[in-house]
Amino acid sequence: MAAIQKLVQSVASRFARLDILVNCAANFLETKFGETNEATWDASLDTNLKAPFFCAQAAAPHLAKSGRGVIVNFADIGGLLGWTEFLPHSISKAGVIMLTRILAKELGPAVRVNAIAPGTITCRGSAGVAGGLYSARAVEKTGRPEEIADAVMYLIGAEFVTGQVLVVDGGRTL
């Protein structure tokens, strides 16, 4: 956690302020119930849930100084649907959703906290995916990084939105 504190302090010092924190680091480890071990469990929860909490904790005082700080956490639809093939991942992302709600209460009104729950996003150069876990049923395609960036920008500017999860999944969770 010292590295997180150092990073946040360095950014706040360099720019004389900190207005926005986007917690988007994640891992996506396939682990079924009977195959889950402590190392995979810890790796999922440490990266996907513990790190966003401690980043928010370190950034909160700086974000509150402006009176309009924003935190955007990345959950994903696994935290809403609960994928048996990705048990620790789904649990960690469900935790991010609850973390978002609690932080919105704890840090408001000086800091707004929201989350994005993306569906499958295909990046340039990656192979396309279809079917099962990856299909976006309503629009029959995967999303693009630009669509997620647009969602982040919306949440940064939406001054009357806090404690919410914006699902950007092409209808997968319908």
N, C-alpha and C positions, 0 to 999 in steps of 0.2 A: 504494500500500500504506500510505502514511501516513494516509490517511482511515480505513482499517480499524483501524489501531493506535489512532488517536484515538477512534473509536467504541467499541472494546472497553474502552479505559482509562476513558472517560467513564461507561459502564455500570457497570464494576467499582467506580469511585469513588463513584458515586451510591448504589449499593446495598450498598457495602462488601464485595461478593462477587460471584462469577459461578459459577453451578452448571450452567447448561444453555446450549448453543449449538445452534440449529437452522439449518442451512444450506439454505435453501429457495428462494433466488432462482434463476431460470432463464430461458432463452429457448428457443424452439422454432422454429428457422428451417428452412423447407423448402429443401433444397439437394441435388440429385442429384449423382452423381459428376462428370459432364461439365460441370456448371454451378457447381461449387464454386470460389469465388475466395478469395483470402487474407483479404479483409475479413470474409467470412462465417465462414470457418474461425476466425479470431481472435475474432470476436464470440461464437461458440459456446463455444470453449474458455476464453476469459477469464471469461465469466459463469458457465458451468456447472462448470468444474473449477479454474481458477486462483483464483477468489474464495473458494470453500470451503476450499481449502488455506491461503490466507493468513489467512482468518478463524480457522481452527483453530489456526494457528501463533500468532496474536496472543492467542487466548483460552486456550490450553493452560496457561500458568502460573497463571492465575486459577482455572481449573477444577480444577487439581491441588491447590490449597491446601485445598480441602474434603476431598480424598481420595475423593470420590464424584461427580466431575464427569461430565457426559454431553454427547456430541456426536451429533446426529442429522443425517445428510446426506440430501438428496433426490437419488436417482438417478431412474430410471424404467425401464419395461420396454423402452424403446429401447436401453438399455445391456445388456440381456440378449438381445434378439431381433435387434438390428442392422437398422434400417430403411434401405433404400437411398434412400428419398426424403428422409431426414433424416440424411445421412451424418455431418457434423461433430457434430450433436447426439448421435447414437448413440455415437460415439466418446468424446465428452466424458462422457456418462453411464456408459459402461463404465469410464472413468477414475475417476469418483466411487466406483464399486464397489471398485476396487483401492485407491484412496485410503483408503476406510473400513477395509479390512483392514490396510493398513500402519499407519495411525494407531492402530488398536486395539492393535497390537503395540508401537508406539513410546510410546504414552501410558499404557498400562495398567501397573499396576492402578489408578492414581489416577483415570484418566479412561476411561470406556467409550465406544466409538465404534461406531455402527451406522448403517445406511441403510434408507430406505424406497424401494421401486420401485413407484410407483403405475401403474395403468393409466389409462384415460381417466376423468377426473372432470368431471362436469357441475355447474357452479355455478348457483345461483338466477339466473334471468333469461337464461341462455344457451340457445341453440337446442340441441336434442337432436341427437346424432350416432349413426349406426349403420353397421354393415358395415365390411369391410376392416380397416384399422388400428385402428379405434375399437371394434370389437365385443368384448365380454367373453363369450366363447362359453359358458362353463359356466352363468353366471347370466343371460345375455341382457339385460344392462343396463349402463349406465355407473355409476361410483361417485359418492358424494357427499362433499363436503369433510369432513363430520363423521366419515366412516369413516377418512379419512386422519388427522384430528386424534386419533381413538381409537388409531390405530397409533403415532403420535408419543408419546402418553401411555403406551402400553404399553412402548415402548422406554426411555422415561425411568425407569420404575419397575422394569424387569426387570433386577435386579442381577446375574443370572448369565448375561446375554446381552451379548456384545461381538464385534465383527468380522463381524456378520451383516447380511444384506440381507433385509428383510421385504417380500415381494412382495404387494401389495394391488391385485389386478387383476381380480377376479371370474372368475378362471380363464383369462384371455386367453393366458397363457404355457403352458397345458397342452398 
